Every structure is written in C-alpha cells, then in structure tokens.
Amino acid sequence: MTHLQQLIDDADRDGIDKLVVGAVVHSGGQVLILRRTVDDFMGGIEELPSGGVEGGEDLLQALARELAEEIGWHHPLTVEPGFAATFDYTSGSGRAARQLTFAVSAPDRAVTLSAEHTACRWIDPADADDTDLTPESVQIIRAWAQHTIQQDGEPVRACHLKCVKILSE
C-alpha cells in the first residue's frame, strides 16, 4: 500500500465524506496565498490553493488539476517527499471533509487567478499571523516552514496539525 493510499484509507475509516487537496506552493522561502471571492463559501478569506478530489481522480491528479484551475499552473507536478498535513472541517454542504496539503516548489512565481479568487500574494511564513488565513492554514504554513529547517542534515518533520510523513515512492 502506498502512503497516498493510506491517507485515503484513513479518511474512509474516519467517516470522511469529501477529500480536498491543497498545496503549500513555495518559492524562495515564501508561500503563495490566495484571497477567495466574497460571494463564495468562506468568502473573503485567504487560503492555500486547494479544491475537492473528483470521482476517478487520485490525489495527485486532483492536486495538478486544482493548481491548473486556481493559479494557472501547468508545470509537471512534483510533490515534495516528507510533508503532508491534514485537517478536518465541515464543508459548505455540511459534509465531513478532510484537506490533505502537500508541499510543491514553484519553478517561477507566475500566477493566473481563477474566478474563485480576487488576489494573491507571496508571504514569509513568519508573517502568516498577519493574514486572513484560517488558523488551520497558518498552522500548515508553520509546519511546512519547520519541516524545511535542516537539523543534522535531515529535515525536521514537526507538524502542528495531524501530519503524515510521506516518503518517496
């Protein structure tokens, strides 16, 4: 069983009805955040690029599609091993949802926003508290920043949320 399949199996076991994938898209130590349109679910907040997994998609296919839709990214998708953070919430339709957030390095900072978002910006992880991000997104950004700190040549894998270690497959 792959580590990605284990994430799906854990969600099934926990009674999760909807899977959502998200990304800590980063470049030069900064993280990309997006502002949702005001007339959408959780309108006006800032968030990491994310969206629901559709029928027939695996997690990485869904992540690639969401990055293409939300930020116009058509680069090959390479999820960084060793980092995946999850949190649970109730969706706008009342379903139990789990967001699985992965780290992805941006080859450039070009962003083409979808109609779901009105703005984007790159932030330093230390400035996450000075945003309109949800507490869960702030914690994910902090966990990613901590993950990138090198200690004795190995990444620190400390997460403030439920964090699952993903190894190279």
Secondary structure by P-SEA (a helix, b strand, c coil): ccaaaaaaaaaaaacccbbbbbbccccccbbbbbbcccccccccccccccccccccccaaaaaaaaaaaaccccccccccccbbbbbbbbcccccbbbbbbbbbbbcccbbbbcccccbbbbbcccccccccccaaaaaaaaaaaaaacccccccccccccbbbbbccc
